[in-house]
């Protein structure tokens, strides 16, 4: 999706990123579907995550529509079942930003880089970039 590659480029320029994915929220199944990835060999488009794994993450990002900052490997390990793969890609910090339009959560940006790479200023910059993903996620929601 061209629009989402543009979002990745903007994230890369603003705060840096090693692994970038976009997940679409599928409320009827309480699941997230990967619709864009910078690493298709590790995280293919179409893969789904059931959010029961991290109910705290679901409550924060999807329900309350708040970003999540995991600044180090410990935080990544606490939230992601695939933390070993994440670590093998040189990532030890994450920012998850909900993509919201008209009060509705459409999905999330997942931005990962080396441990210690992100802080609250990085989160603020990522939040400003999330609206650029709205058109692509709106189009996908219409396809369901």
Backbone bond lengths (Angstrom), bond angles and torsions (degrees), N, CA, C in turn:
res aa  C-N    CA-C-N  psi(-1)  N-CA   C-N-CA  omega(-1)  CA-C   N-CA-C  phi
1 X - - - 1.448 - - 1.524 109.08 -
2 X 1.272 114.32 117.38 1.457 120.89 -175.56 1.525 112.43 -57.55
3 X 1.350 117.13 -43.84 1.462 118.71 -177.96 1.527 111.05 -59.87
4 X 1.333 116.57 -38.18 1.461 119.33 -177.27 1.523 111.67 -74.62
5 X 1.321 118.79 -29.20 1.464 119.31 174.39 1.530 109.86 -67.70
6 X 1.316 116.87 -32.39 1.460 121.05 175.59 1.529 110.35 -66.76
7 X 1.331 116.73 -39.56 1.467 120.33 176.47 1.527 109.06 -61.79
8 X 1.337 117.02 -44.01 1.462 119.89 178.19 1.528 110.74 -58.75
9 X 1.318 117.43 -44.96 1.471 120.94 179.54 1.526 110.98 -60.05
10 X 1.328 117.07 -41.04 1.473 121.08 -179.91 1.529 110.56 -66.65
11 X 1.334 117.08 -40.92 1.463 121.07 177.86 1.523 109.45 -63.54
12 X 1.322 115.84 -45.29 1.470 120.97 -179.71 1.533 110.66 -58.05
13 X 1.326 116.64 -43.75 1.463 120.68 -179.01 1.533 112.31 -70.82
14 X 1.334 116.88 -36.49 1.469 120.33 -174.10 1.527 113.16 -80.85
15 X 1.340 117.40 -43.48 1.473 118.43 -173.75 1.526 113.91 -134.66
16 X 1.332 117.65 -10.41 1.449 120.94 -177.85 1.516 111.50 86.08
17 X 1.340 116.50 148.80 1.462 121.12 -178.51 1.522 109.61 -162.35
18 X 1.326 116.70 139.36 1.472 122.03 172.28 1.511 110.90 -101.30
19 X 1.320 116.31 -39.49 1.469 122.53 -179.81 1.520 107.39 -129.95
20 X 1.332 115.81 125.96 1.456 121.21 -178.32 1.517 108.58 -132.11
21 X 1.327 115.94 124.27 1.463 120.04 173.64 1.522 108.72 -134.00
22 X 1.321 114.51 157.66 1.457 121.20 174.17 1.522 106.42 -124.31
23 X 1.323 115.37 129.30 1.454 121.93 179.37 1.518 109.23 -113.14
24 X 1.335 116.26 135.08 1.462 121.90 174.66 1.526 108.31 -94.43
25 X 1.312 116.71 135.99 1.454 122.62 178.64 1.522 109.04 -83.37
26 X 1.332 116.06 129.14 1.461 122.36 178.34 1.533 106.52 -115.43
27 X 1.337 116.75 89.20 1.465 119.91 -170.60 1.529 114.10 -60.91
28 X 1.323 117.14 -35.66 1.467 118.65 -177.29 1.528 112.78 -65.14
29 X 1.339 117.08 -22.71 1.466 120.91 177.69 1.531 112.17 -110.84
30 X 1.324 116.56 -1.62 1.469 121.58 -175.65 1.528 109.66 48.94
31 X 1.326 113.83 52.42 1.466 121.22 -177.78 1.521 109.42 -137.47
32 X 1.330 114.22 161.43 1.460 121.60 176.04 1.531 107.18 -116.45
33 X 1.343 116.82 133.07 1.465 121.32 177.76 1.525 109.08 -113.49
34 X 1.333 116.18 129.06 1.460 121.19 178.46 1.524 108.68 -71.54
35 X 1.338 115.47 123.08 1.468 120.97 -179.06 1.525 112.25 -115.24
36 X 1.335 116.16 -9.14 1.464 120.37 177.89 1.520 108.00 -155.24
37 X 1.328 115.65 144.84 1.455 120.10 179.67 1.521 111.34 -152.77
38 X 1.308 115.33 144.51 1.464 120.35 173.31 1.535 110.49 -86.64
39 X 1.336 117.10 -13.21 1.468 122.62 -176.29 1.534 110.24 -130.64
40 X 1.343 117.91 71.73 1.470 119.51 -175.57 1.529 114.43 -61.77
41 X 1.336 116.96 -24.58 1.460 118.83 179.65 1.532 111.81 -70.91
42 X 1.315 117.34 -28.30 1.466 121.95 179.60 1.527 112.79 -101.32
43 X 1.311 115.46 -35.06 1.459 122.00 -176.68 1.532 109.37 -131.70
44 X 1.338 117.48 79.20 1.468 119.80 -175.17 1.531 113.56 -69.31
45 X 1.316 114.91 147.74 1.464 121.48 173.74 1.526 107.51 -60.06
46 X 1.315 115.60 140.11 1.460 121.03 179.37 1.512 113.42 99.91
47 X 1.324 116.64 -18.35 1.463 119.32 177.82 1.516 110.33 -63.41
48 X 1.329 116.09 143.51 1.461 120.04 -179.74 1.512 110.81 -118.83
49 X 1.324 113.93 148.37 1.460 121.70 175.15 1.510 107.48 -122.05
50 X 1.300 115.09 129.41 1.449 119.83 173.15 1.520 106.72 -84.71
51 X 1.302 116.40 129.07 1.455 119.49 -171.34 1.520 113.92 -82.87
52 X 1.333 118.43 0.22 1.460 118.41 175.49 1.524 110.06 -61.70
53 X 1.315 117.50 -23.84 1.456 122.18 -178.17 1.524 110.51 -58.18
54 X 1.309 117.60 -39.78 1.463 121.81 -177.79 1.521 109.56 -130.03
55 X 1.316 116.48 75.33 1.466 119.04 -176.94 1.520 111.64 -61.78
56 X 1.335 117.69 -32.53 1.460 120.13 177.41 1.517 111.44 -65.28
57 X 1.336 115.96 -39.34 1.461 120.40 177.09 1.523 109.95 -64.75
58 X 1.332 116.95 -44.44 1.460 121.71 179.20 1.525 110.42 -58.35
59 X 1.316 116.76 -48.24 1.462 121.34 -179.60 1.525 110.52 -59.32
60 X 1.316 115.96 -44.66 1.461 119.93 -176.86 1.534 112.17 -69.47
61 X 1.332 117.35 -56.69 1.474 120.95 -171.22 1.528 113.75 -80.57
62 X 1.310 117.14 -40.89 1.470 119.38 -174.33 1.525 111.49 -89.85
63 X 1.329 117.55 -48.45 1.464 120.52 -176.06 1.532 111.40 -78.40
64 X 1.333 116.65 -54.23 1.478 119.61 -177.56 1.526 112.49 -84.14
65 X 1.328 116.63 -11.62 1.475 122.89 177.29 1.524 111.96 59.20
66 X 1.337 114.93 44.79 1.465 121.52 179.11 1.521 109.22 -114.08
67 X 1.317 117.27 143.53 1.469 119.49 177.11 1.523 111.34 -70.56
68 X 1.317 114.87 160.25 1.463 121.74 177.48 1.526 108.52 -122.85
69 X 1.317 115.88 132.54 1.459 121.84 174.72 1.521 108.13 -115.47
70 X 1.325 115.57 120.84 1.459 121.84 170.96 1.517 106.60 -113.72
71 X 1.336 118.45 96.49 1.458 121.09 -169.76 1.526 115.54 -76.29
72 X 1.354 116.15 -13.24 1.466 118.09 -175.24 1.530 111.12 -145.65
73 X 1.321 115.01 174.97 1.466 120.95 -176.60 1.529 112.46 -60.92
74 X 1.314 117.02 -34.85 1.463 120.65 178.89 1.529 109.73 -60.45
75 X 1.316 116.94 -46.66 1.465 121.50 179.88 1.528 110.88 -64.59
76 X 1.326 117.02 -40.68 1.470 120.90 178.67 1.526 109.33 -62.51
77 X 1.321 116.65 -43.88 1.471 122.08 -179.59 1.526 111.50 -60.92
78 X 1.322 116.46 -36.18 1.467 120.90 -177.77 1.522 112.77 -69.09
79 X 1.323 117.66 -26.64 1.459 120.84 -172.81 1.527 113.48 -106.26
80 X 1.329 117.92 -31.18 1.460 119.91 -171.54 1.519 113.03 -113.67
81 X 1.326 115.64 124.23 1.464 121.24 177.92 1.525 110.98 -64.38
82 X 1.334 117.38 -28.27 1.471 121.92 -177.89 1.531 111.81 -94.68
83 X 1.328 116.90 30.72 1.464 121.41 -175.88 1.529 112.62 -59.85
84 X 1.324 118.83 -29.05 1.473 120.09 179.31 1.525 110.77 -66.96
85 X 1.335 117.16 -42.24 1.466 120.67 176.56 1.527 109.76 -65.55
86 X 1.309 117.10 -42.87 1.467 121.37 178.08 1.532 110.03 -57.27
87 X 1.328 116.15 -46.63 1.460 121.54 179.38 1.525 111.19 -62.64
88 X 1.332 117.51 -39.71 1.470 121.12 -179.12 1.525 112.23 -64.97
89 X 1.336 116.77 -21.22 1.464 121.47 178.43 1.536 111.43 -89.78
90 X 1.333 116.11 6.44 1.462 120.32 178.09 1.514 113.46 82.63
91 X 1.331 116.01 17.35 1.460 120.21 -178.00 1.526 110.15 -105.46
92 X 1.321 115.01 131.59 1.455 120.52 178.04 1.512 111.58 -140.10
93 X 1.331 116.98 13.81 1.466 122.46 176.48 1.523 108.01 -143.94
94 X 1.320 115.82 146.58 1.464 120.29 -177.87 1.520 110.74 -141.75
95 X 1.327 113.40 146.26 1.462 121.71 167.25 1.525 105.59 -125.62
96 X 1.321 116.14 126.12 1.465 121.71 172.02 1.513 106.76 -112.26
97 X 1.322 115.84 127.37 1.461 120.59 -178.28 1.529 108.76 -124.46
98 X 1.331 117.33 122.28 1.460 118.54 176.14 1.527 110.39 -67.15
99 X 1.319 115.28 143.21 1.460 121.46 174.04 1.524 105.75 -102.89
100 X 1.329 115.69 115.01 1.460 122.37 -172.06 1.515 109.50 -122.51
101 X 1.339 115.67 139.40 1.456 121.04 175.99 1.519 108.15 -140.38
102 X 1.312 116.74 126.48 1.460 122.78 179.72 1.528 111.45 51.40
103 X 1.332 116.14 40.74 1.451 121.49 177.76 1.519 115.49 80.87
104 X 1.312 118.09 -3.45 1.465 123.21 -177.80 1.528 110.43 -102.94
105 X 1.330 116.55 130.05 1.460 120.79 175.66 1.528 108.52 -78.36
106 X 1.332 115.68 119.49 1.466 121.08 -179.89 1.524 112.24 -95.72
107 X 1.332 116.35 -25.46 1.458 119.98 -177.10 1.503 110.16 169.32
108 X 1.337 114.92 -155.61 1.468 119.46 -177.47 1.524 110.35 -150.92
109 X 1.326 114.79 146.39 1.455 122.17 168.72 1.523 107.04 -91.54
110 X 1.323 116.51 134.93 1.460 122.45 177.08 1.521 107.17 -117.65
111 X 1.311 115.84 114.59 1.453 123.24 -172.05 1.525 107.34 -121.25
112 X 1.328 117.09 118.14 1.460 120.40 -176.69 1.515 111.45 -128.34
113 X 1.331 115.76 146.60 1.450 122.23 177.88 1.532 108.01 -155.83
114 X 1.312 116.64 -169.73 1.461 122.08 -177.16 1.525 111.37 -62.58
115 X 1.309 115.45 153.15 1.457 121.88 178.04 1.532 109.96 -54.22
116 X 1.338 115.19 135.52 1.456 120.50 178.52 1.521 114.65 81.25
117 X 1.305 117.61 0.00 1.474 121.57 -175.19 1.531 113.36 -74.13
118 X 1.341 116.74 -27.22 1.464 120.08 -174.07 1.523 112.00 -113.89
119 X 1.342 114.09 149.78 1.457 121.75 176.40 1.533 108.00 -142.53
120 X 1.310 116.59 -171.31 1.469 119.81 -177.86 1.541 112.30 -61.56
121 X 1.320 117.77 -33.19 1.472 120.32 176.85 1.529 110.34 -65.43
122 X 1.327 116.97 -36.65 1.470 121.35 176.57 1.524 110.26 -64.14
123 X 1.335 115.66 -41.96 1.464 120.40 178.75 1.522 110.05 -62.09
124 X 1.316 117.41 -45.58 1.467 121.35 179.75 1.528 110.90 -59.41
125 X 1.326 116.92 -41.28 1.470 120.53 178.14 1.523 110.78 -65.81
126 X 1.332 117.37 -40.94 1.470 121.16 -179.74 1.526 111.08 -65.76
127 X 1.324 116.89 -39.12 1.465 121.04 178.92 1.532 110.00 -59.80
128 X 1.315 116.87 -38.98 1.472 120.52 179.79 1.527 111.71 -67.17
129 X 1.332 117.81 -23.52 1.464 121.38 -178.19 1.530 112.89 -89.20
130 X 1.323 118.12 -20.81 1.465 121.50 -176.57 1.528 114.00 -55.72
131 X 1.331 120.46 -39.41 1.471 119.25 -179.46 1.535 114.15 -58.97
132 X 1.321 117.58 -22.94 1.467 119.48 178.82 1.530 111.83 -66.72
133 X 1.328 117.70 -17.14 1.472 121.01 178.25 1.526 112.61 -88.60
134 X 1.321 117.86 -8.56 1.469 121.09 -176.24 1.526 112.61 -57.70
135 X 1.337 121.50 -49.97 1.466 119.24 -176.49 1.537 113.19 -57.55
136 X 1.314 117.24 -43.84 1.464 120.10 -179.43 1.525 111.27 -65.97
137 X 1.329 117.66 -42.87 1.465 119.99 -179.59 1.527 111.38 -71.27
138 X 1.319 118.20 -33.69 1.477 121.50 174.55 1.529 109.54 -62.15
139 X 1.334 116.21 -44.52 1.475 120.14 -179.92 1.526 110.28 -61.64
140 X 1.322 117.00 -41.97 1.456 120.57 179.67 1.536 111.32 -66.97
141 X 1.310 117.17 -37.63 1.472 120.37 179.20 1.523 109.99 -63.63
142 X 1.328 116.39 -34.82 1.457 120.38 177.53 1.510 113.25 -69.71
143 X 1.340 116.80 -22.33 1.468 121.67 -179.49 1.529 112.92 -81.74
144 X 1.350 117.46 -12.46 1.466 119.08 -177.11 1.501 111.13 -75.09
